[in-house]
Amino acid sequence: MRDPVLQFVIVLAIGIVAGLVFDRVAGPGWLARQFTGPRGYLTSALVGIAGAFIGYHLTALAAIAGGALALYIGAALGAAVILFGWRAVR
């Protein structure tokens, strides 16, 4: 079993990176970013963090074999799904 603090930091980093990449790739256009400022990045990072933790815990509940790597992949997929859902609702 890995250190829980290390797992927390890794899942947190996965969520932040997923949110920032999502905002950069599928976010608003260049002109809209000039008027909204960094709030869009912060919101996407926070939604990515929430999705990463949801994906991490759902993968852990499903007890998918593969160890920590499967949990981190679940965190990345959870972040992506939540970010796409958030974008569809917004």
PASEBA-1860 file (N, C-alpha, C; in nm, 3 decimals):
! residues 90
1> MRDPVLQF> 0.085/-0.119/0.000/0.000/0.000/0.000/0.088/0.124/0.000 ~ 0.057/0.217/-0.085/0.133/0.341/-0.092/0.091/0.436/0.019 ~ 0.172/0.534/0.038/0.144/0.637/0.137/0.019/0.714/0.094 ~ -0.080/0.730/0.182/-0.203/0.800/0.145/-0.180/0.946/0.105 ~ -0.082/1.011/0.165/-0.054/1.150/0.130/0.000/1.158/-0.012 ~ 0.086/1.062/-0.048/0.140/1.059/-0.183/0.029/1.033/-0.285 ~ -0.062/0.941/-0.254/-0.173/0.915/-0.345/-0.261/1.038/-0.360 ~ -0.286/1.107/-0.250/-0.365/1.230/-0.255/-0.302/1.333/-0.345
9> VIVLAIGI> -0.171/1.352/-0.332/-0.100/1.450/-0.413/-0.101/1.410/-0.560 ~ -0.085/1.282/-0.589/-0.084/1.236/-0.728/-0.221/1.256/-0.791 ~ -0.328/1.220/-0.720/-0.463/1.238/-0.775/-0.494/1.386/-0.790 ~ -0.449/1.467/-0.696/-0.466/1.612/-0.706/-0.396/1.666/-0.831 ~ -0.274/1.620/-0.855/-0.198/1.665/-0.973/-0.265/1.618/-1.102 ~ -0.318/1.495/-1.102/-0.388/1.445/-1.220/-0.509/1.534/-1.251 ~ -0.583/1.571/-1.149/-0.700/1.656/-1.169/-0.664/1.794/-1.219 ~ -0.560/1.853/-1.163/-0.518/1.987/-1.206/-0.471/1.984/-1.350
17> VAGLVFDR> -0.388/1.887/-1.384/-0.336/1.878/-1.521/-0.450/1.851/-1.619 ~ -0.540/1.762/-1.583/-0.653/1.732/-1.672/-0.739/1.856/-1.693 ~ -0.764/1.932/-1.588/-0.845/2.053/-1.600/-0.779/2.158/-1.686 ~ -0.649/2.177/-1.667/-0.578/2.278/-1.745/-0.565/2.238/-1.892 ~ -0.538/2.110/-1.916/-0.528/2.063/-2.055/-0.664/2.072/-2.122 ~ -0.768/2.034/-2.051/-0.903/2.042/-2.107/-0.939/2.186/-2.141 ~ -0.909/2.278/-2.051/-0.942/2.418/-2.076/-0.864/2.471/-2.195 ~ -0.743/2.426/-2.211/-0.659/2.473/-2.321/-0.706/2.415/-2.455
25> VAGPGWLA> -0.747/2.287/-2.454/-0.784/2.219/-2.577/-0.930/2.244/-2.614 ~ -1.022/2.226/-2.518/-1.164/2.235/-2.549/-1.231/2.356/-2.486 ~ -1.153/2.444/-2.433/-1.208/2.560/-2.365/-1.253/2.667/-2.462 ~ -1.280/2.784/-2.409/-1.324/2.893/-2.495/-1.214/2.937/-2.591 ~ -1.253/3.009/-2.691/-1.157/3.057/-2.790/-1.065/3.163/-2.735 ~ -0.973/3.206/-2.817/-0.871/3.303/-2.774/-0.936/3.433/-2.729 ~ -1.032/3.483/-2.803/-1.094/3.610/-2.769/-1.170/3.602/-2.636 ~ -1.242/3.493/-2.614/-1.314/3.477/-2.487/-1.218/3.468/-2.370
33> RQFTGPRG> -1.104/3.404/-2.389/-1.004/3.395/-2.282/-0.946/3.531/-2.248 ~ -0.941/3.623/-2.342/-0.887/3.755/-2.315/-0.977/3.834/-2.219 ~ -1.106/3.804/-2.222/-1.200/3.877/-2.137/-1.228/3.806/-2.005 ~ -1.218/3.673/-2.000/-1.252/3.601/-1.878/-1.135/3.593/-1.781 ~ -1.013/3.595/-1.829/-0.898/3.591/-1.740/-0.871/3.453/-1.684 ~ -0.801/3.447/-1.572/-0.760/3.318/-1.518/-0.871/3.241/-1.445 ~ -0.988/3.302/-1.429/-1.095/3.230/-1.359/-1.134/3.102/-1.431 ~ -1.129/3.101/-1.562/-1.163/2.981/-1.638/-1.066/2.869/-1.610
41> YLTSALVG> -0.938/2.901/-1.598/-0.837/2.800/-1.566/-0.859/2.743/-1.427 ~ -0.889/2.830/-1.332/-0.911/2.786/-1.195/-1.033/2.696/-1.185 ~ -1.140/2.734/-1.250/-1.262/2.654/-1.247/-1.239/2.518/-1.312 ~ -1.172/2.516/-1.425/-1.144/2.389/-1.492/-1.055/2.300/-1.407 ~ -0.957/2.359/-1.340/-0.870/2.281/-1.253/-0.949/2.222/-1.136 ~ -1.039/2.300/-1.078/-1.118/2.250/-0.966/-1.215/2.139/-1.009 ~ -1.276/2.155/-1.124/-1.365/2.051/-1.176/-1.284/1.926/-1.210 ~ -1.164/1.945/-1.264/-1.076/1.831/-1.292/-1.036/1.757/-1.166
49> IAGAFIGY> -1.009/1.831/-1.059/-0.975/1.768/-0.931/-1.094/1.686/-0.881 ~ -1.213/1.743/-0.886/-1.332/1.670/-0.842/-1.351/1.542/-0.924 ~ -1.335/1.553/-1.054/-1.349/1.435/-1.139/-1.243/1.331/-1.113 ~ -1.121/1.375/-1.086/-1.013/1.280/-1.057/-1.042/1.203/-0.929 ~ -1.090/1.271/-0.827/-1.121/1.200/-0.703/-1.241/1.108/-0.720 ~ -1.340/1.149/-0.797/-1.455/1.061/-0.823/-1.409/0.937/-0.899 ~ -1.331/0.955/-1.004/-1.281/0.841/-1.082/-1.192/0.749/-1.001 ~ -1.107/0.807/-0.917/-1.018/0.728/-0.833/-1.099/0.640/-0.738
57> HLTALAAI> -1.196/0.698/-0.673/-1.273/0.622/-0.575/-1.367/0.521/-0.641 ~ -1.423/0.554/-0.756/-1.506/0.456/-0.826/-1.423/0.337/-0.873 ~ -1.301/0.363/-0.917/-1.212/0.255/-0.958/-1.175/0.169/-0.837 ~ -1.150/0.233/-0.723/-1.118/0.158/-0.602/-1.238/0.075/-0.556 ~ -1.360/0.130/-0.567/-1.479/0.055/-0.529/-1.505/-0.063/-0.621 ~ -1.472/-0.046/-0.748/-1.491/-0.155/-0.844/-1.387/-0.263/-0.826 ~ -1.283/-0.235/-0.749/-1.175/-0.330/-0.719/-1.113/-0.386/-0.847 ~ -1.084/-0.296/-0.938/-1.021/-0.335/-1.064/-0.876/-0.372/-1.037
65> AGGALALY> -0.835/-0.487/-1.089/-0.697/-0.533/-1.070/-0.602/-0.443/-1.148 ~ -0.482/-0.433/-1.101/-0.382/-0.352/-1.170/-0.310/-0.260/-1.075 ~ -0.350/-0.260/-0.951/-0.279/-0.181/-0.851/-0.301/-0.032/-0.865 ~ -0.197/0.041/-0.828/-0.206/0.187/-0.824/-0.221/0.247/-0.963 ~ -0.161/0.183/-1.063/-0.171/0.236/-1.199/-0.316/0.239/-1.246 ~ -0.392/0.135/-1.215/-0.534/0.132/-1.252/-0.610/0.243/-1.182 ~ -0.575/0.272/-1.058/-0.642/0.379/-0.984/-0.613/0.515/-1.047 ~ -0.489/0.534/-1.091/-0.452/0.662/-1.152/-0.515/0.677/-1.289
73> IGAALGAA> -0.526/0.569/-1.364/-0.594/0.574/-1.493/-0.742/0.603/-1.471 ~ -0.800/0.543/-1.368/-0.939/0.572/-1.333/-0.958/0.717/-1.295 ~ -0.859/0.774/-1.226/-0.866/0.915/-1.188/-0.862/1.003/-1.313 ~ -0.776/0.971/-1.408/-0.768/1.049/-1.531/-0.896/1.038/-1.612 ~ -0.950/0.918/-1.622/-1.075/0.899/-1.696/-1.192/0.969/-1.625 ~ -1.193/0.963/-1.493/-1.298/1.032/-1.418/-1.292/1.182/-1.439 ~ -1.171/1.236/-1.439/-1.155/1.380/-1.463/-1.204/1.417/-1.602 ~ -1.169/1.335/-1.702/-1.211/1.363/-1.839/-1.363/1.358/-1.853
81> VILFGWRA> -1.425/1.258/-1.793/-1.571/1.243/-1.805/-1.641/1.360/-1.736 ~ -1.597/1.395/-1.617/-1.661/1.505/-1.544/-1.640/1.637/-1.618 ~ -1.521/1.659/-1.673/-1.494/1.783/-1.746/-1.580/1.792/-1.872 ~ -1.594/1.681/-1.945/-1.680/1.684/-2.064/-1.826/1.705/-2.025 ~ -1.870/1.641/-1.917/-2.007/1.662/-1.870/-2.030/1.805/-1.824 ~ -1.933/1.861/-1.756/-1.942/2.000/-1.709/-1.950/2.095/-1.828 ~ -1.871/2.066/-1.931/-1.872/2.150/-2.050/-2.006/2.140/-2.124 ~ -2.066/2.020/-2.125/-2.194/2.001/-2.193/-2.306/2.075/-2.120
89> VR> -2.301/2.078/-1.988/-2.404/2.146/-1.911/-2.387/2.296/-1.920 ~ -2.263/2.341/-1.919/-2.233/2.484/-1.922/-2.259/2.534/-2.059
END
